[in-house]
């Protein structure tokens, strides 16, 4: 029951109506009987939206495409990891002071480490945007070797230089001979379900394939990879694990992981 004391959380993005985060966080609030609600907040003007967080006393927000990098100068404080990554996906309102951090890298790391030891492994990351930066940071923290590509090669080169990886042109990405492939682009997201960011015939050389896209949950990339014997990790796992850490930052409570995963999976149906 929403009342005058209910804390309000949300997700800033554009588009944002497809997000699974409201279902996931609201299920967690209900499970722990926390007087809070989490809503989608479509943004048309980021600076005004951030000012609104202060003005309305919004307790905290997730940040998604395309604002993870642009929001940084609008915040009061950004922690060391978010500064290093160059992207914020979580903002906590501390009495009008907006503190930003990044839980994407923790979500990616947890999802990957549940399937594979990253230390010393060659990882190819497709995409050098906010999510790609978080994933590259996670892989390097775990001791993996990183190759990164992007439609904008200069952006890939900048990311590789910052974190100690190797940039490759998009067309030459299959030549990286990686053991692990991670799609950090929106290619394959509904309604373009038939698109794929990597040549299917090259997937037989990959051991583990992860896609951060979660609508559809089984992207064409994952279907093609599974058909060729790769272990696959869907986008729901990174989403859940990053959301778990967000929830704990928002509330100070231990997150009900199973509840959040089930809520997100049900919302995917």
C-alpha angles and dihedrals in degrees: 000000000000114000140163090279096051113122114229124219129169151159124261116211148110113258098019108146091096094057119125092202096093092055092046098048096039090053089052092049090051094047092053094037092239116165097234142106131206121208140178112255112195108205126215097166116027098196092052091045092054091048087051091057089061095039095049097037094239103183098218144329143208115228123215141168125001101008107057094103100028094056095062099085090047094061129087095228137003122196126238097260095049089048091052092048092042093223137089123205099165130053125183120195108223103187092310096323108112112215118193131201139157123244095166091089091052090049092050092046094050092047093049098042090053086066109025145016106244098195110118093353122133110239126189114204119197109208133030100210127110095297092042091052091052092049094048089050090051094049093049091048088054093050099256126145113241133212113179133190135181138171083249101059093190090059090051091049092051092051093046091049093050096051103029101258138124124258120214131184114259094246091052097048095105089061091066089086092216125180092208127041123195124187109210095167129091091243108130095026117136130299088029091056093147095061122101128191097208133047107265093216090061095055094084087075093057123087101194128024123191125185121191091201109103102177101093095026092207102047121192088255091058093044092051091045094050090049088057095050100261122145107243134208117195126215093254093075096058090043093052096045094047088046091051091058091045091052091052091050091047097048110017087232130117108260121243094235098184091050092050093048093049093048092050093046092049091050089054092061 
